[in-house]
Amino acid sequence: MSKIACSHCHLEFDESVMIKDEDLFFCCKGCQGIYHLLQDEGLDTFYNKLGDEKLAPTTEQFEDSSNFDAPAFHERYVSVDSEGFQEVSLIIEGIHCSACVWLNEKALHKMEGVVEVFINHTNNKARVVWDDEVVKLSAIIDMVRAIGYNAFPYDPDIQEAQADKERKDYYLRIAVAAFAMMNIMTIAVAQYAGFFTGMDQNIKNILNIAEWLLSTPVLFYSGWVFFRGAYYGMKTKTVNMDILVATGASLTYLYSIYITVFEKGEAYFDSVAMIITFVLLGKFLEVLSKKSAADTLDVLSKHVPNEVTLLKDGEQSNVSVKEIVVGDVLLLKAGEKAGIDGVILEGSGSFDESSLSGESEPIYKEVGAHVVSGTTSIDAVVKYEATKDFEHSTLSNILTMLERSLAKKPRIEQMANRLSEYFSSAILLLALVTFIVWWLWPHSFETAFMVGISVIVIACPCALALATPVATMVGLGQGAKRGILFKEAGHLETIAKVDTLVLDKTGTITEGRPQVVDVRWYEEATDANKAQLAAVLNSSKHPVSLGVAEYLYDENMNIPLLDEVQQLSARGMVARYKGEVLSGGNALLMQEQNIDIAINSDKTLFFFAVGERLVAHFELADAPKKDAQAVIASLKHSGINVVMLTGDHEGVAKRIADTVGIEHYHAELIPQEKAQMISQMQAEGHRVVMAGDGVNDILALAQAEIGIAMGSGSDIAIDVSDVILMNDSLRSLEEAFKIGRTTFKLVKQNLWISLLYNAVTIPLAMAGYIIPLIAAISMSVSSLLVVGNSMRIKIMWKRS
Amino acid sequence: MNDSIIILMLGGSVFLGALALFGIMWAIKTGQFDDKDKFLNQVQYDGEEELNSAAEQERKKSALKKNKEGYRPE
């Protein structure tokens, strides 16, 4: 049968399954509805713009949009602009081409009362301005949903907006500085040539005035950041690099004006432009690599279920978690995440608590057991009574604590910052001494002043300013190539200085899912047996079933179709095949099938029986990752103290720690205790890196000097971490340390290079031997050396 | 070489360069590089229809504003 494309989403399906509508075909009712809606609204030019692009099929399950009109929602997300209109920031889901942006903007524009819609295609964020007296936000959201997309609100995080603004500001300043510097350097070439071959004074004047005009915006516009920095530095009584740059550049500028006006000697306008541009570039690199604390709050709030199902007077209703009070009865369905702590009143089933406790195996809960917010029901449908309101529930508590610990995260001061303080003070002092000595040694004030200034000018802050940012940019690039993302350049230096590595067990050292470690077949392991078991396993998404299925997987296997497949909560699966009952599950299920089980193990067991015959049993455990042992040995060898913290049982923890070779471990810890252990280590003077992946690790990740998250970890763990390992491997963890150490070594070398340069040139300047050519060459050469040295990281890396 | 020729050449080239610089600064300031995807696809949205809809949007906004003002007690 021929494939045919849906008239709305362009996905191709068999003609037999399509909905025929005159001469159009639709894959589902949703697409059909949207097509006609667009036709009626006169928005059908969407399809011309869409071209051959395919859209995601529409979903029809949405939360009730009336939430968007709730006062609590407005208070948090909606602001009122200066003209009295309401404004909200939304993330639109489902946008993947420019036609989608066009359609959303157009459809909303057509609504009465919508004043402004702007959708950013790159990040799918939208700003909608509307008049609440004419149209409600819920109607706007309904429209977005009606045309096949979905929208949810986000807090336009102030930090993110500010980071953007700062970056833009730097672009502008650098554009001006770069333009002026390039022009000044061309003119300077003529001046240098003239210095040796002779040049008429009037030509010199023209060139000097041109440079003067060009360097003015560089100093006062591009260099404004240094004046501002110098002002704040003086206010807090610290001598920083900004003071040196600001005084150096402005004194040189004033001196050059004096030269130009009185037609004596050589002007240094080129140095003004060069100092400002190079140091500004170094600053800009730092701003670029700064972690944009993008939407931390959004990720947090996305992690918390917004709504729960409330059972009241025999009716189900979706209400916001914040409206739940102690004593309310809630319904939790299979696959849902609990938003509120409580006690089960009715029903039973397995819960996945790994995200909170790190426990790798699912936990069976029945009436009377506690439901903890943040855990997910695997197959349980339970009614439970809220024992805490949202504010006091576990998940909400963790998030509050997280925000607090993120705010007071320890930071190791960067070496260059400390150094530049001494350097700046020393240079300013030397310049003053030079000036006084020259003046008192009988020289004119003018000559003494010029020599004094030349000390400041020659003290190349450029190389010093570039030393750290260039090396770390190269280090960041090397990391990114290997799937190691450092969120901030400073983390490279910090990771080089740590001495303790704390590892989470589940998902970090281990694979994070049960795997078959032992098998016993009581009958011959025929292909038919295996295929039947695979068919039984296919019906379940339980982690244990998945582990066994993965073990059995064979692409040539011919999996039979079973009848009457049944999922039995907390026991397993039962199905009928050719008149026989196939059962796969735990010991409890086997007992129900009248099979006696006399096996004891500290691992998870899975049995498979045909009728009343036991066919096989599998032992499953969460196994360590392949390279765990080797990596931990090599980290220990490089002098790092490795510690394992886990929420899992002592027995499991000991087994894993022994296998991978970790001597220090602590088991059965709740998330808060993990963070406490780390702060205790810090109090003992250790600098700690924490690597983890789950919600149970976030407090510890935030507490440590550096938090490292696995790329497959929960989004919240990734968000609070400073380094992300995209490929989840422990090998990358080791590489992250190596990159940090190599980069830090380079930073130190770079700082040495620039200091040595100064050690040579400053005495020359103090002795009054500095001519403009030497100043210019020394400035460029020292900067080039620093940049060139940083590029060596690639070679150093290959060698190691 | 004549001094005024040098002034003319320097002035002319810096002026032309400055024009380009101001162009870029204006574009950065007005956010034209903020959304690179939309920027690249701009040609699709530059028709008469888009102009009309933008004008219509302005009209709608001022109408709503007038209504609001109407409610305001004197």
Interface residues (C-beta under 8 A of the other chain):
Chain A: T45 K49 E83 G84 F85 S98 A99 V101 W102 K106 H109 G113 V114 V115 E116 N120 H121 T122 D131 E133 V134 K168 Y171 L172 A175 V176 F179 N183 I187 N202 I203 I206 A210 L213 L214
Chain B: M1 D3 I6 I7 L10 S13 V14 G17 A18 L21 I24 M25 I28 K29 D34 D35 K36 D37 K38 N41 Q44 Y45 E49 S53 E56 Q57 K60 K61 L64 K65 N67 K68
